């Protein structure tokens, strides 16, 4: 699934480890979303990531052009 997770992390100068520590979401799950390998992530997972990064789900999930 395409997303802006990688872009947002880079902008905020954060790492997957930071998101893991703050949210408790497994590094495997976060890595799958980061590399866009996860086809259908859990909505609660996406909400936690968006809340931690202080972005909307739309910003997280809509790929930039």
VOPAGU-2260 file (C-alpha; in pm, 1 decimal, decimal comma):
REM VOPAGU-2260
SITE   aa  ch    i         X         Y         Z
SITE  UNK   A    0       0,0       0,0       0,0
SITE  UNK   A    1     139,9     336,1     -99,5
SITE  UNK   A    2     179,7     591,6     178,0
SITE  UNK   A    3     381,6     889,8     301,1
SITE  UNK   A    4     520,3     722,4     614,1
SITE  UNK   A    5     879,7     736,2     488,8
SITE  UNK   A    6     845,9    1100,4     375,3
SITE  UNK   A    7     689,2    1213,3     704,1
SITE  UNK   A    8     953,4    1035,2     911,9
SITE  UNK   A    9    1229,1    1201,1     708,9
SITE  UNK   A   10    1071,1    1546,0     746,0
SITE  UNK   A   11    1037,1    1502,0    1121,1
SITE  UNK   A   12    1382,9    1343,2    1146,9
SITE  UNK   A   13    1240,2    1039,0    1320,5
SITE  UNK   A   14    1319,5     670,9    1287,8
SITE  UNK   A   15    1110,1     356,0    1294,0
SITE  UNK   A   16    1258,2     290,5    1638,8
SITE  UNK   A   17    1111,0     620,3    1765,6
SITE  UNK   A   18     763,8     522,3    1644,7
SITE  UNK   A   19     804,6     174,3    1794,0
SITE  UNK   A   20     903,6     310,7    2135,5
SITE  UNK   A   21     619,2     562,5    2144,5
SITE  UNK   A   22     339,6     341,4    2009,6
SITE  UNK   A   23     438,5     -17,8    2083,8
SITE  UNK   A   24     367,0    -115,5    1722,1
SITE  UNK   A   25     605,9    -392,1    1621,9
SITE  UNK   A   26     912,1    -297,3    1419,7
SITE  UNK   A   27     816,1    -563,7    1165,5
SITE  UNK   A   28     479,5    -396,6    1106,7
SITE  UNK   A   29     634,6     -49,5    1090,5
SITE  UNK   A   30     903,3    -166,9     848,7
SITE  UNK   A   31     640,0    -327,0     624,4
SITE  UNK   A   32     447,1      -0,2     609,5
SITE  UNK   A   33     768,1     201,5     560,0
SITE  UNK   A   34     873,4      -3,4     258,0
SITE  UNK   A   35     512,2     -24,3     132,9
SITE  UNK   A   36     511,6    -405,2     158,3
SITE  UNK   A   37     203,3    -417,4     379,1
SITE  UNK   A   38    -107,0    -453,7     163,8
SITE  UNK   A   39    -377,6    -395,8     421,9
SITE  UNK   A   40    -254,7    -259,0     757,1
SITE  UNK   A   41    -487,2    -250,8    1056,5
SITE  UNK   A   42    -675,1      78,7    1086,4
SITE  UNK   A   43    -587,5     110,4    1457,4
SITE  UNK   A   44    -219,3      77,7    1367,7
SITE  UNK   A   45    -248,8     356,3    1111,2
SITE  UNK   A   46    -436,7     576,3    1358,0
SITE  UNK   A   47    -162,1     528,2    1619,5
SITE  UNK   A   48     108,5     616,1    1367,8
SITE  UNK   A   49     -80,9     925,0    1249,0
SITE  UNK   A   50    -142,4    1040,4    1606,1
SITE  UNK   A   51     223,6     996,9    1701,7
SITE  UNK   A   52     341,6    1186,2    1392,4
SITE  UNK   A   53      71,2    1450,1    1443,6
SITE  UNK   A   54     -69,4    1408,7    1092,0
SITE  UNK   A   55    -410,2    1312,0     956,1
SITE  UNK   A   56    -476,2     967,5     809,9
SITE  UNK   A   57    -515,4    1141,9     476,4
SITE  UNK   A   58    -166,0    1291,2     501,2
SITE  UNK   A   59     -24,1     954,4     599,9
SITE  UNK   A   60    -197,7     751,9     330,0
SITE  UNK   A   61    -211,9     982,1      26,5
SITE  UNK   A   62     110,6     946,2    -171,1
SITE  UNK   A   63     268,7    1274,8    -272,8
SITE  UNK   A   64     301,2    1338,3    -642,0
